[in-house]
Amino acid sequence: TLVTMSLLVAVLVIVVTAVTLAYRASLQSDLRSHLLAAGTAVEHAGSAQSAKELVRGLDLAGITTVIQAGGQAPPAEKRAANRPPPVKTGTDITSAGSLLQVRDTLPDGTLVTFSASNSGIAGAVTRLLAVELVVAITALALAALLVARGTKAALRPLSNVIETAARIAAGDTQLRLRPTRTDTELGNMAAAFDHMVD
């Protein structure tokens, strides 16, 4: 029972770990894909007004949008002096603490920043882990019960051997186990017991 339960615990730990890591990676990949898709959409919009029309839908997807400055695009030299050059949409995602960001500069000079937090991913992974632990503990409890009952049923013939041996020792020398099957370990032992008594 202990060996079986130890193996089951090891298997459950591996499965829970693999599922949790895969789920986290999937959520992070989805978040990055949404950010890049938002960047691509606003790049196709081409102007601040068109970009603002996208904001409501992006907020529903958990992406925060910041639109800065509009009008004519400043010269490249001035833009480089005032701030670091924006990351080209669809090529890179920068990380700022728990935030992932994508920046893009529209043709009219508008700087659009998309941000999404990793904190939601951590919460979702924690909830999944809690569910997995409850399921794993329940499975272990049921498995322990089934293994214990199965082992008890499998070893019940040994109780018969003990009882028969005690009665023979008390004087009932004609009593025998007479197993119906001798091709199992317990049946073989019972046949050997009867032979010994004979």
Secondary structure, DSSP 8 states (H G I E B T S, - for coil): -HHHHHHHHHHHHHHHHHHHHHHHHHHHHHHHHHHHHHHHHHHHH-SHHHHHHHHHHHHHTT-EEEEE--SS---HHHHHHHS-----TTT--EEETTEEEEEEE-TTS-EEEEEEESHHHHHHHHHHHHHHHHHHHHHHHHHHHHHHHHHHHHTHHHHHHHHHHHHHHTT-TT-----S--SSHHHHHHHHHHHHH-
